[in-house]
Amino acid sequence: MFAMKLTSILLGALLYPVASGCWFTWIALDLLETGTTEALIYAFAGTCAWLLITFGLAVHIIKTARPTAGGR
């Protein structure tokens, strides 16, 4: 069980920064340089999705670290 948990933590710690870096340095910039309305909508939607994933990840980390926080 410990090995699976460690593997998932390390995988997340590797994939999230790599995916974020690819999005902001490669894909989003390419969409913005294209300049069409469709590409700008995709860039906006992708950035919104990235923000939602980041927020969800932060909430997950906080709830995992403090499972009784907020409970009455």
N, C-alpha and C positions, 0 to 999 in steps of 0.2 A: 504494500500500500504506500509506503514511504517513497519508493522508487517511482511510482506512477505520479504521485503528487509533485515530487521534485522535477520530474520530466516535464510535466505540464507547466510548472512555474518557469523553468528555464526556456521552454519553447515560447511561452508568452513573452518573456523578457527579451527574447531574440526577435520574434516576429513582429511585435508591435512597433518597435523603433525602425525596423527595416521597412515595414509597410508605410509608416508615417513618412520616412525619408523618401521613399519612392513616390509617394503621392505628391509631396510638396516640391520635390526637386525635378521630377520627371513628368508625371502625368498631368498634374494641374497646370504646370507652366506651359506644357504643350497645348493644352486646351485653351488657355488664355491667349497664347500667341496665335492660335487659329483665328479667333475673333468672331466666329459665326455665332449667331444667337443660340443655336443648338449646343455648341461647345461651351458657351458661357453657362448655360443651364446645367450641363453635366458637371462643370467645375464647381458651381454653387451647390448642387445636390451632393457631390462627392465630399465637399468640405463639411456640409451639414451632417452627413453620415459619419465622417471622421470625428466630429464633435460629439455626436451621440455615443459612439463607441468609446471615446475617451471618458465621457461622463459616466457611462455604465461601468467601465473598468475601475474608475475611482470609487464609485459607490460599492462595487464588489470588494475592493481591497479594504475599504473602511469597515464594511459589515463583517468581513472575515477576521479582521484584527480585533474588532470589538463587537462580538455577536450580541451582547446584552445591551448595547447602547440604544437608547430610545425606547426600550421596552419598559412598561410600568409594572 
